[in-house]
Amino acid sequence: MIYKKANRNIEVTASNRRLTIIVFSLFFSWLLAVPFEGQVLYQIAEYYGGSAYSFVFWSMAAHFAGLIACGFVVKNMFAAKTLILFSIAFCAAATGAFFFPPSLIWTVALLSASFLVGACVAAWGFYFKGCTAKGGRIRTIADCLIFSNVLMIILNMTAIHISPQIGLGFSIAALAAAFLFAVRLPKEAAENTAIIPSASGQGAAPAGKFGLLAFLCLFIMVITINSGLMYQAVNPAFTHLEWLTSWYWAVPYIAAVFIMRNLPGKNSRSYILFVAIAMIGASFILFIILGRSWADYLLINTLMLGACGVYDLFWWSVLGDMLDNEKNPAKIIGIGLAANVLGVLFGEIIGNAINTEQNHTYIAFGVVCATLVMLPLLSNRLTKLLKSHAYLPAPQDVPAAGQARIITELILAEPLTVRENDVMNLLVAGKAYKAIAAQLHISENTIGTHARNIYNKAGVTNRIELMALLSKPSDTPSE
């Protein structure tokens, strides 16, 4: 009976994870295709002889407000589901207003829908946390980003190459499908997705957690300024290649997220963050040097959007790992994504105020330099609080001699149990709780208990301090 119950819980969790991905992908594709620099909105505005720029700017501002506000209103998964259902239904109804000529209703509908979808994205944080265990969140958000961008491409191409009205209709259909799937979302988290202790076994201290979140948000805001510059400088320069830009624009982004998602777990992704910064810088250099042919576009866009994919998955997955130390995940997701929106808004304001492509490049390089300065500091803070995140430098292997020495010393001071000894060897090898639990066939909560006992006996507080202790040269000469 125990095994049947465990298998049933696993099946329910897997089903809930799929539901969260489907719901997010559907309503997020609407967000990307309509209010957030969406081609469906641009095409429908152009059809009526107007411009969507002011609509897009203020809709992003409303989206920012919704992301921030959600955490103060939604306190549990039931409230999150209620808000998600209401927001999706309202956004579908509001989108219908764009079948009619521009009027005040356009403004009211777009701003209201943008605010609510911002709250909806933040509320989805409860499902990001509750329906996926910590070790699997990087894959969950990668799947969400991939599928939502694929759907966005379909919606954009429909609006550009077939009809704005048909593209608008498809976007409403995406929301209708999101609503139908959202009805099936659970009202509370599954039993086996309870909070998993951090790698230290202690969890991040509140001060450290909020300091890290603030620094992460600053980093997100700075690096996404380049996205706003891209919308104002790079994209308009290639409007004559509409047949290519309508579908290829997000392809490098999708490819980068897919590659990062499927890297073997033992491979550190930390160095790729620096490669991505170099890609952003190179893309703006090439934007100045090269012409405006289709080959130039492919090279520039591949570098820039590939880097965007790397960084979006980075900060999304970091936010996901931070959820285990926060009772209200809507606050973490809302604040983190609000920083992203704010960066895009700043980039668009700067890009709109600067008229020359060369000046755009200067600003972009300033952003790249600031990112290079901030990234090592951010990585250091993340390593201290999150320990084993996929994008962080892998823990250094502790020499076998050092392990034997410290284990002997610990036994002399206060003996480790056989199981603690097994756990300790895997901890210092850099294994995550999930991997240790699978190898030793015990629960992750039990691993956390053993880890705390080991730290107490060693006189340290976390894995990093334990590894530093193991790495110290022995006072006793080796034979």
C-alpha positions as CSV (number, residue, x, y, z in Angstrom):
1,M,0.0,0.0,0.0
2,I,2.9,2.4,0.8
3,Y,4.4,1.8,-2.7
4,K,1.0,2.3,-4.4
5,K,0.5,5.6,-2.5
6,A,4.0,6.8,-3.4
7,N,3.5,5.9,-7.1
8,R,0.1,7.6,-7.1
9,N,1.7,10.8,-5.6
10,I,4.4,10.7,-8.3
11,E,1.8,10.4,-11.0
12,V,-0.3,13.3,-9.6
13,T,2.8,15.5,-9.3
14,A,3.9,14.7,-12.9
15,S,0.3,15.5,-14.1
16,N,0.2,18.7,-12.2
17,R,3.6,19.7,-13.5
18,R,2.4,19.2,-17.1
19,L,-0.7,21.2,-16.3
20,T,1.3,24.1,-15.0
21,I,3.5,24.1,-18.1
22,I,0.5,24.0,-20.4
23,V,-1.4,26.8,-18.6
24,F,1.7,29.1,-18.4
25,S,2.7,28.5,-22.0
26,L,-0.8,29.3,-23.3
27,F,-1.4,32.6,-21.4
28,F,2.2,33.7,-21.7
29,S,2.1,33.2,-25.5
30,W,-0.8,35.7,-25.5
31,L,1.2,38.1,-23.4
32,L,4.2,37.9,-25.8
33,A,2.0,38.2,-28.9
34,V,-0.4,40.9,-27.8
35,P,0.5,43.5,-25.1
36,F,4.2,42.9,-24.5
37,E,5.7,44.2,-27.8
38,G,3.4,41.7,-29.6
39,Q,3.1,41.6,-33.3
40,V,-0.7,40.8,-33.1
41,L,-1.3,44.2,-31.4
42,Y,1.0,46.0,-33.9
43,Q,-0.7,44.5,-36.9
44,I,-4.2,45.2,-35.7
45,A,-3.3,48.8,-34.9
46,E,-1.6,49.2,-38.4
47,Y,-4.8,47.7,-40.0
48,Y,-6.8,50.5,-38.5
49,G,-4.1,53.1,-39.6
50,G,-2.7,53.8,-36.1
51,S,0.4,53.0,-34.1
52,A,0.6,50.6,-31.2
53,Y,3.8,52.1,-29.6
54,S,2.0,54.1,-26.8
55,F,-0.3,51.2,-26.2
56,V,2.6,48.8,-25.7
57,F,4.5,51.2,-23.4
58,W,1.6,51.7,-21.1
59,S,0.6,48.1,-21.2
60,M,4.1,47.1,-20.0
61,A,3.8,49.6,-17.2
62,A,0.4,48.1,-16.2
63,H,2.0,44.6,-16.4
64,F,4.7,45.8,-14.0
65,A,2.1,47.0,-11.6
66,G,0.2,43.7,-11.7
67,L,3.4,41.7,-11.0
68,I,4.1,43.7,-7.9
69,A,0.6,43.9,-6.6
70,C,-0.2,40.2,-6.8
71,G,2.1,39.2,-3.8
72,F,0.1,41.5,-1.5
73,V,-3.2,40.0,-2.4
74,V,-2.7,36.3,-3.2
75,K,-1.6,34.3,-0.1
76,N,-2.2,30.7,-1.0
77,M,-2.7,28.3,-4.0
78,F,-6.5,28.4,-3.9
79,A,-6.4,32.2,-4.2
80,A,-3.8,31.9,-6.9
81,K,-6.0,29.5,-8.9
82,T,-9.0,31.9,-8.5
83,L,-7.0,34.8,-9.7
84,I,-5.5,32.9,-12.7
85,L,-9.0,31.8,-13.9
86,F,-10.4,35.3,-13.5
87,S,-7.5,37.0,-15.2
88,I,-7.4,34.6,-18.2
89,A,-11.2,35.0,-18.7
90,F,-11.0,38.8,-18.5
91,C,-8.0,38.9,-20.9
92,A,-9.9,36.8,-23.4
93,A,-12.9,39.2,-23.2
94,A,-10.7,42.3,-23.3
95,T,-8.9,41.1,-26.4
96,G,-12.2,40.9,-28.2
97,A,-12.4,44.7,-28.1
98,F,-9.6,44.9,-30.7
99,F,-12.0,43.5,-33.4
100,F,-13.5,47.0,-33.4
101,P,-11.9,50.3,-34.4
102,P,-9.7,52.1,-31.9
103,S,-11.5,53.9,-29.1
104,L,-11.2,54.5,-25.4
105,I,-12.3,50.9,-24.9
106,W,-8.9,49.8,-26.4
107,T,-7.0,51.6,-23.8
108,V,-9.1,50.5,-20.8
109,A,-9.2,46.9,-22.1
110,L,-5.4,46.7,-22.7
111,L,-4.3,48.3,-19.5
112,S,-6.7,46.2,-17.4
113,A,-5.8,43.0,-19.1
114,S,-2.0,43.8,-18.9
115,F,-2.4,44.4,-15.1
116,L,-4.3,41.2,-14.6
117,V,-2.0,39.1,-16.7
118,G,0.9,40.4,-14.6
119,A,-0.9,39.3,-11.5
120,C,-1.6,36.0,-13.2
121,V,2.1,35.4,-14.0
122,A,3.1,36.1,-10.4
123,A,0.3,33.9,-9.0
124,W,1.5,31.1,-11.2
125,G,4.6,31.1,-8.9
126,F,2.5,29.0,-6.4
127,Y,2.3,26.2,-9.0
128,F,5.9,26.7,-10.1
129,K,6.8,26.0,-6.4
130,G,4.1,23.5,-5.5
131,C,4.0,21.3,-8.5
132,T,7.7,20.9,-9.3
133,A,10.4,19.8,-6.8
134,K,13.4,22.1,-6.5
135,G,15.8,20.1,-8.6
136,G,13.3,20.0,-11.5
137,R,12.4,23.7,-11.7
138,I,15.0,24.6,-14.3
139,R,13.4,22.1,-16.7
140,T,9.9,23.2,-15.9
141,I,10.6,26.9,-16.7
142,A,12.6,25.9,-19.7
143,D,9.6,24.0,-21.1
144,C,7.4,26.9,-20.3
145,L,9.7,29.4,-22.1
146,I,10.1,27.1,-25.1
147,F,6.4,26.3,-25.7
148,S,5.2,29.9,-25.1
149,N,7.7,31.3,-27.6
150,V,6.8,28.6,-30.2
151,L,3.1,29.5,-29.8
152,M,4.0,33.2,-30.0
153,I,5.7,32.7,-33.3
154,I,2.6,31.0,-34.6
155,L,0.4,33.8,-33.4
156,N,2.7,36.5,-34.9
157,M,3.0,34.8,-38.3
158,T,-0.7,34.4,-38.5
159,A,-1.3,38.1,-37.8
160,I,1.5,39.2,-40.2
161,H,1.0,36.8,-43.1
162,I,-2.6,35.8,-43.0
163,S,-4.8,38.4,-41.2
164,P,-4.6,40.5,-38.0
165,Q,-8.1,39.5,-37.1
166,I,-7.3,35.8,-37.5
167,G,-4.2,36.3,-35.4
168,L,-6.3,38.0,-32.8
169,G,-8.8,35.2,-32.9
170,F,-6.0,32.6,-32.4
171,S,-4.7,34.5,-29.4
172,I,-8.2,34.5,-27.8
173,A,-8.3,30.7,-28.5
174,A,-5.0,30.3,-26.7
175,L,-6.5,32.0,-23.6
176,A,-9.6,29.9,-23.9
177,A,-7.5,26.7,-23.9
178,A,-5.5,28.1,-20.9
179,F,-8.7,28.6,-19.0
180,L,-9.9,25.1,-19.7
181,F,-6.6,23.6,-18.5
182,A,-6.4,26.0,-15.5
183,V,-9.7,24.7,-14.2
184,R,-7.9,21.4,-13.6
185,L,-5.1,22.9,-11.6
186,P,-4.9,21.7,-8.0
187,K,-6.0,23.9,-5.1
188,E,-3.1,22.8,-3.0
189,A,0.4,21.4,-3.5
190,A,0.9,17.6,-3.7
191,E,2.3,15.9,-0.6
192,N,5.7,15.1,-2.0
193,T,6.5,18.6,-3.2
194,A,6.8,20.1,0.2
195,I,9.6,22.5,0.9
196,I,13.0,20.9,0.5
197,P,15.8,22.2,2.7
198,S,18.6,24.1,1.0
199,A,21.9,22.4,0.4
200,S,23.2,23.7,3.7
201,G,20.3,22.1,5.5
202,Q,19.6,25.4,7.1
203,G,17.9,27.5,4.5
204,A,18.8,31.1,3.6
205,A,18.6,33.6,6.4
206,P,15.9,36.2,5.7
207,A,18.4,39.1,5.5
208,G,20.6,37.2,3.1
209,K,17.6,36.1,1.1
210,F,16.2,39.6,0.6
211,G,19.6,41.0,0.0
212,L,20.2,38.4,-2.7
213,L,16.7,39.1,-4.2
214,A,17.4,42.8,-4.4
215,F,20.8,42.3,-6.0
216,L,19.4,39.7,-8.5
217,C,16.6,42.2,-9.4
218,L,19.2,44.9,-10.0
219,F,21.1,42.5,-12.2
220,I,18.0,41.5,-14.2
221,M,17.0,45.1,-14.7
222,V,20.5,46.1,-16.0
223,I,20.9,43.2,-18.4
224,T,17.4,43.5,-19.8
225,I,18.0,47.2,-20.8
226,N,19.6,45.6,-23.9
227,S,16.2,44.0,-24.7
228,G,14.6,47.4,-24.7
229,L,17.4,48.8,-26.9
230,M,16.9,45.8,-29.2
231,Y,13.2,46.7,-29.7
232,Q,14.0,50.3,-30.5
233,A,17.1,49.9,-32.6
234,V,17.8,46.4,-33.9
235,N,14.3,45.3,-34.8
236,P,13.3,48.4,-36.8
237,A,16.5,48.2,-38.9
238,F,15.3,44.9,-40.3
239,T,11.6,45.5,-40.9
240,H,12.2,45.1,-44.7
241,L,12.9,41.4,-44.0
242,E,9.4,40.7,-42.6
243,W,9.3,37.3,-44.2
244,L,12.3,36.3,-42.1
245,T,11.9,38.3,-38.9
246,S,8.3,37.1,-38.4
247,W,9.4,33.6,-37.5
248,Y,13.2,33.6,-36.9
249,W,13.2,36.3,-34.3
250,A,12.6,33.9,-31.3
251,V,14.2,30.8,-32.8
252,P,17.7,31.4,-31.3
253,Y,16.1,32.1,-28.0
254,I,14.2,28.8,-28.1
255,A,17.3,26.9,-29.2
256,A,19.5,28.4,-26.4
257,V,16.9,27.5,-23.7
258,F,16.5,24.0,-25.2
259,I,20.3,23.4,-25.1
260,M,20.7,24.8,-21.6
261,R,17.8,22.6,-20.4
262,N,19.3,19.4,-21.7
263,L,22.9,19.9,-20.6
264,P,24.0,17.0,-18.4
265,G,23.6,17.8,-14.7
266,K,27.3,17.4,-14.0
267,N,28.2,20.2,-16.4
268,S,28.5,23.6,-14.8
269,R,26.7,26.4,-16.8
270,S,28.5,29.2,-15.0
271,Y,31.0,29.9,-17.8
272,I,28.1,30.2,-20.3
273,L,26.9,33.3,-18.6
274,F,30.1,35.1,-19.5
275,V,29.9,33.7,-23.1
276,A,26.4,35.1,-23.3
277,I,27.6,38.6,-22.2
278,A,30.2,38.4,-25.0
279,M,27.5,37.4,-27.4
280,I,25.4,40.5,-26.6
281,G,28.5,42.8,-27.0
282,A,29.4,41.1,-30.3
283,S,25.8,41.5,-31.6
284,F,25.8,45.2,-31.1
285,I,29.3,45.6,-32.7
286,L,28.1,43.6,-35.7
287,F,25.0,45.7,-35.9
288,I,27.2,48.8,-36.5
289,I,29.7,47.1,-38.8
290,L,27.5,44.9,-41.0
291,G,24.8,45.8,-43.4
292,R,21.1,45.0,-43.3
293,S,20.9,41.9,-45.4
294,W,19.2,38.6,-44.4
295,A,22.6,37.1,-43.6
296,D,23.5,40.0,-41.3
297,Y,20.2,39.7,-39.6
298,L,20.7,36.0,-39.0
299,L,24.1,36.5,-37.4
300,I,23.1,39.5,-35.2
301,N,19.8,38.1,-34.1
302,T,21.3,34.6,-33.3
303,L,23.9,36.1,-31.0
304,M,21.5,38.5,-29.3
305,L,18.5,36.3,-28.8
306,G,20.6,33.3,-27.9
307,A,22.2,35.3,-25.1
308,C,18.7,36.4,-24.0
309,G,17.6,32.8,-23.8
310,V,20.6,31.9,-21.6
311,Y,20.0,34.7,-19.2
312,D,16.2,34.4,-19.0
313,L,16.6,30.7,-18.0
314,F,19.3,31.7,-15.6
315,W,17.3,34.2,-13.6
316,W,14.0,32.4,-13.9
317,S,15.6,29.2,-12.5
318,V,17.3,31.2,-9.7
319,L,13.9,32.6,-8.7
320,G,12.6,29.1,-8.8
321,D,15.3,27.9,-6.3
322,M,14.6,30.9,-4.0
323,L,10.9,29.8,-3.7
324,D,11.7,27.2,-1.0
325,N,12.6,29.9,1.5
326,E,9.5,32.0,0.8
327,K,5.9,31.3,2.0
328,N,4.4,33.4,-0.7
329,P,6.1,32.6,-4.1
330,A,3.9,35.2,-5.9
331,K,6.1,37.9,-4.2
332,I,9.4,36.4,-5.5
333,I,8.2,35.7,-9.0
334,G,6.3,39.0,-9.2
335,I,9.3,41.1,-8.0
336,G,11.8,39.2,-10.2
337,L,9.7,39.6,-13.4
338,A,8.9,43.2,-12.5
339,A,12.7,43.9,-12.6
340,N,12.7,42.3,-16.1
341,V,9.8,44.5,-17.3
342,L,11.4,47.6,-15.7
343,G,14.7,46.9,-17.6
344,V,12.9,46.6,-20.9
345,L,11.0,49.8,-20.2
346,F,14.2,51.7,-19.4
347,G,15.8,50.3,-22.5
348,E,12.9,51.5,-24.7
349,I,12.9,54.9,-23.1
350,I,16.7,55.3,-23.7
351,G,16.4,53.8,-27.2
352,N,13.6,56.2,-28.1
353,A,15.5,59.2,-26.7
354,I,18.6,58.4,-28.7
355,N,18.4,58.8,-32.4
356,T,21.6,57.2,-33.7
357,E,22.5,53.5,-33.9
358,Q,26.1,54.3,-32.8
359,N,24.8,55.8,-29.5
360,H,22.6,52.7,-29.0
361,T,25.7,50.6,-29.2
362,Y,27.6,52.8,-26.7
363,I,24.7,52.3,-24.2
364,A,24.7,48.6,-24.9
365,F,28.4,48.4,-24.1
366,G,27.9,50.2,-20.9
367,V,25.3,47.7,-19.9
368,V,27.6,44.8,-20.9
369,C,30.4,46.3,-18.8
370,A,28.1,46.8,-15.8
371,T,26.9,43.2,-16.2
372,L,30.5,41.9,-16.2
373,V,31.1,43.7,-12.9
374,M,27.9,42.5,-11.3
375,L,28.0,38.8,-12.4
376,P,30.9,37.6,-10.2
377,L,29.4,39.4,-7.2
378,L,26.0,37.8,-7.9
379,S,27.5,34.4,-8.5
380,N,29.3,34.6,-5.1
381,R,26.1,35.5,-3.3
382,L,24.1,32.8,-5.0
383,T,26.8,30.2,-4.2
384,K,26.6,31.1,-0.5
385,L,22.8,30.9,-0.3
386,L,21.7,28.4,-3.0
387,K,24.8,26.2,-3.1
388,S,24.1,23.8,-5.9
389,H,22.2,25.7,-8.6
390,A,23.0,24.6,-12.1
391,Y,24.4,27.9,-13.2
392,L,26.8,28.2,-10.3
393,P,30.4,27.0,-10.3
394,A,30.6,23.4,-9.3
395,P,32.0,22.7,-5.8
396,Q,35.6,21.7,-5.9
397,D,36.4,18.1,-5.3
398,V,37.9,17.4,-1.9
399,P,41.1,15.3,-2.0
400,A,40.5,11.7,-0.8
401,A,43.3,12.1,1.7
402,G,41.6,15.2,3.2
403,Q,38.3,13.3,3.4
404,A,39.9,10.4,5.2
405,R,41.7,12.7,7.6
406,I,38.7,14.8,8.6
407,I,36.5,11.7,8.9
408,T,39.0,10.2,11.3
409,E,39.1,13.4,13.3
410,L,35.4,13.6,13.5
411,I,35.1,10.1,14.7
412,L,37.6,10.8,17.4
413,A,35.6,13.9,18.5
414,E,32.1,12.5,18.1
415,P,31.5,9.5,15.9
416,L,29.5,9.7,12.7
417,T,27.0,7.0,12.2
418,V,27.4,4.7,9.2
419,R,24.7,6.5,7.3
420,E,26.1,9.9,8.2
421,N,29.4,8.8,6.8
422,D,27.8,7.8,3.6
423,V,25.9,11.1,3.3
424,M,29.1,13.1,4.1
425,N,31.1,11.5,1.3
426,L,28.4,12.4,-1.2
427,L,27.9,15.9,0.2
428,V,31.6,16.8,-0.2
429,A,31.5,15.3,-3.7
430,G,29.1,18.1,-4.7
431,K,26.0,15.9,-4.9
432,A,22.5,17.5,-4.6
433,Y,20.1,16.3,-1.9
434,K,17.9,14.7,-4.6
435,A,20.9,12.7,-6.1
436,I,22.0,11.6,-2.6
437,A,18.5,10.5,-1.7
438,A,18.2,8.5,-4.9
439,Q,21.6,6.8,-4.4
440,L,21.0,5.9,-0.8
441,H,17.3,5.1,-1.2
442,I,16.1,7.4,1.5
443,S,14.1,10.6,1.5
444,E,15.5,14.1,0.9
445,N,14.2,15.2,4.3
446,T,16.2,12.5,5.9
447,I,19.3,13.7,4.0
448,G,18.7,17.1,5.4
449,T,18.6,15.7,9.0
450,H,21.8,13.8,8.4
451,A,23.5,16.8,6.9
452,R,22.6,19.0,9.9
453,N,24.0,16.3,12.3
454,I,27.2,16.2,10.2
455,Y,27.6,20.0,10.3
456,N,27.1,20.1,14.0
457,K,29.7,17.4,14.7
458,A,32.1,19.1,12.3
459,G,31.6,22.5,13.9
460,V,30.4,24.1,10.7
461,T,27.0,25.5,9.5
462,N,26.9,24.5,5.8
463,R,28.4,22.4,3.0
464,I,30.7,25.2,1.9
465,E,32.3,25.5,5.3
466,L,32.6,21.7,5.5
467,M,34.4,21.5,2.2
468,A,36.7,24.3,3.3
469,L,37.5,22.3,6.4
470,L,38.2,19.2,4.4
471,S,40.5,21.2,2.1
472,K,42.8,22.4,4.9
473,P,46.2,20.8,5.0
474,S,46.6,18.2,7.7
475,D,48.7,19.1,10.7
476,T,49.7,15.4,10.8
477,P,52.5,14.5,8.3
478,S,51.3,11.9,5.9
479,E,53.1,8.6,5.9
